[in-house]
């Protein structure tokens, strides 16, 4: 874990914030706590490398925090992943997600990202209509929406990979 102090110009004043790196395999991610008491998680978009503020998206504060965090990073490079985005209404509910797919051995792997561009988990097509959820130690199984996963599993074969 990396702890540092950063300084941000907000409303013409300098604001101090403490940053703590959140270990993540798919995003540069940091918990940022401002002296004012405001805190949030800031992370990079895997497609563009731009910084997002959790639950708020591409904010000016996220951009400023990202510039300052980048100065503290030992390897501040970004290798873009181009996601395929799917949005549709199913059973009166919006199903919106992005994914990055690849083959691992004989298995089709799909990294699933929420509409807020945050990695959720990886789905592995095991064949014979069996799927495995893997890849996110920060998310307990109780927080995974089984109906959402079922919708995704029905949609992903429409985007076949070889």
C-alpha positions as CSV (number, residue, x, y, z in Angstrom):
1,X,0.0,0.0,0.0
2,X,1.2,3.4,-0.9
3,X,0.3,6.5,1.2
4,X,1.1,10.0,0.0
5,X,-0.2,13.6,0.3
6,X,-1.3,15.5,-2.8
7,X,-2.3,19.1,-3.3
8,X,-5.2,20.1,-5.5
9,X,-6.4,23.6,-6.6
10,X,-10.1,23.7,-5.9
11,X,-12.2,26.8,-6.1
12,X,-9.0,28.9,-6.2
13,X,-7.7,27.4,-3.0
14,X,-5.2,24.7,-2.3
15,X,-6.7,21.5,-0.9
16,X,-4.7,18.8,0.8
17,X,-5.6,15.1,0.3
18,X,-4.2,11.8,1.5
19,X,-4.1,9.1,-1.0
20,X,-4.0,5.3,-0.3
21,X,-3.4,2.9,-3.2
22,X,-6.1,0.2,-3.5
23,X,-4.5,-2.8,-5.1
24,X,-6.4,-3.7,-8.3
25,X,-5.5,-5.8,-11.3
26,X,-7.4,-3.8,-13.9
27,X,-7.4,-0.1,-12.7
28,X,-5.0,2.3,-11.1
29,X,-7.2,2.9,-8.0
30,X,-6.8,5.1,-4.9
31,X,-8.8,6.1,-1.9
32,X,-8.5,9.8,-1.6
33,X,-9.4,11.6,1.7
34,X,-9.5,15.4,1.7
35,X,-8.8,17.6,4.7
36,X,-12.4,18.8,4.4
37,X,-13.7,15.3,5.2
38,X,-14.7,14.4,1.7
39,X,-13.4,11.1,0.5
40,X,-14.0,8.8,-2.5
41,X,-12.4,6.2,-4.7
42,X,-10.6,7.4,-7.8
43,X,-9.6,5.0,-10.6
44,X,-8.5,4.9,-14.3
45,X,-10.7,4.0,-17.2
46,X,-9.2,0.9,-18.9
47,X,-10.1,2.2,-22.3
48,X,-8.7,5.8,-22.1
49,X,-6.6,6.0,-19.0
50,X,-8.6,9.0,-17.8
51,X,-9.5,9.2,-14.1
52,X,-13.0,8.7,-12.8
53,X,-14.5,9.4,-9.4
54,X,-16.5,6.4,-8.1
55,X,-20.3,6.9,-8.6
56,X,-19.7,10.3,-10.2
57,X,-17.7,9.5,-13.4
58,X,-15.4,11.9,-15.2
59,X,-15.3,14.9,-12.9
60,X,-13.0,17.8,-12.9
61,X,-11.9,16.7,-9.4
62,X,-11.1,13.2,-10.8
63,X,-9.0,14.8,-13.5
64,X,-7.1,17.0,-11.0
65,X,-6.6,14.1,-8.6
66,X,-5.4,11.9,-11.5
67,X,-2.7,14.4,-12.5
68,X,-1.4,14.6,-9.0
69,X,-1.6,10.8,-8.4
70,X,0.3,10.1,-11.6
71,X,3.2,12.1,-10.2
72,X,3.5,9.6,-7.3
73,X,3.2,6.4,-9.4
74,X,6.3,4.4,-10.2
75,X,5.0,3.1,-13.6
76,X,2.4,5.7,-14.8
77,X,1.7,4.1,-18.2
78,X,-1.6,2.9,-19.7
79,X,-2.2,0.1,-22.1
80,X,-5.7,0.6,-23.4
81,X,-8.3,-2.2,-23.6
82,X,-11.0,-1.6,-26.1
83,X,-14.3,-2.7,-24.6
84,X,-17.4,-3.9,-26.4
85,X,-20.4,-2.1,-24.9
86,X,-23.9,-3.6,-24.7
87,X,-27.1,-1.8,-23.7
88,X,-30.6,-3.1,-23.9
89,X,-33.8,-3.2,-22.0
90,X,-34.7,-6.7,-20.9
91,X,-37.7,-7.5,-18.7
92,X,-38.2,-3.8,-18.1
93,X,-34.7,-3.4,-16.8
94,X,-31.6,-1.7,-18.5
95,X,-28.8,-4.2,-18.9
96,X,-25.7,-2.2,-19.6
97,X,-22.1,-3.5,-19.4
98,X,-18.8,-3.5,-21.3
99,X,-16.6,-6.4,-21.8
100,X,-13.1,-7.4,-23.0
101,X,-12.9,-10.9,-24.3
102,X,-10.0,-13.3,-25.0
103,X,-9.2,-16.9,-25.1
104,X,-7.3,-18.7,-22.3
105,X,-6.6,-22.2,-23.4
106,X,-9.9,-23.5,-24.7
107,X,-12.0,-21.2,-22.5
108,X,-13.6,-18.0,-23.7
109,X,-12.9,-15.3,-21.0
110,X,-14.9,-12.1,-20.6
111,X,-13.8,-9.3,-18.3
112,X,-17.0,-7.5,-17.3
113,X,-17.2,-3.8,-16.6
114,X,-20.1,-1.9,-15.2
115,X,-21.6,1.1,-17.0
116,X,-19.5,3.3,-14.7
117,X,-16.4,1.7,-16.4
118,X,-15.4,-0.2,-13.3
119,X,-14.2,-3.8,-13.5
120,X,-16.7,-6.2,-11.9
121,X,-15.5,-9.8,-12.5
122,X,-14.4,-12.2,-15.2
123,X,-16.8,-14.7,-16.7
124,X,-15.3,-17.9,-18.1
125,X,-17.3,-19.9,-20.6
126,X,-16.5,-23.5,-19.5
127,X,-18.5,-25.0,-22.3
128,X,-21.7,-27.2,-22.0
129,X,-23.6,-24.1,-20.9
130,X,-21.5,-23.8,-17.7
131,X,-20.0,-20.5,-16.7
132,X,-17.6,-19.6,-13.9
133,X,-17.3,-16.2,-12.1
134,X,-13.8,-15.3,-11.2
135,X,-11.3,-12.5,-10.8
136,X,-12.5,-10.0,-8.2
137,X,-11.3,-10.5,-4.7
138,X,-12.8,-7.1,-3.6
139,X,-16.3,-8.3,-4.4
140,X,-18.1,-10.8,-2.2
141,X,-20.3,-13.4,-3.9
142,X,-23.3,-11.9,-2.0
143,X,-22.9,-8.6,-3.9
144,X,-23.2,-10.2,-7.3
145,X,-26.6,-9.8,-8.9
146,X,-27.5,-13.3,-10.2
147,X,-30.2,-11.9,-12.6
148,X,-27.7,-9.4,-14.1
149,X,-25.1,-12.3,-14.5
150,X,-27.8,-14.4,-16.2
151,X,-28.6,-11.6,-18.6
152,X,-24.9,-11.2,-19.5
153,X,-24.4,-15.0,-20.0
154,X,-27.3,-15.0,-22.4
155,X,-26.0,-12.0,-24.3
156,X,-22.2,-12.8,-24.6
157,X,-22.6,-15.7,-27.1
158,X,-24.0,-13.2,-29.5
159,X,-20.5,-11.7,-29.6
160,X,-18.7,-14.9,-30.5
161,X,-14.9,-15.2,-30.4
162,X,-12.9,-18.0,-31.9
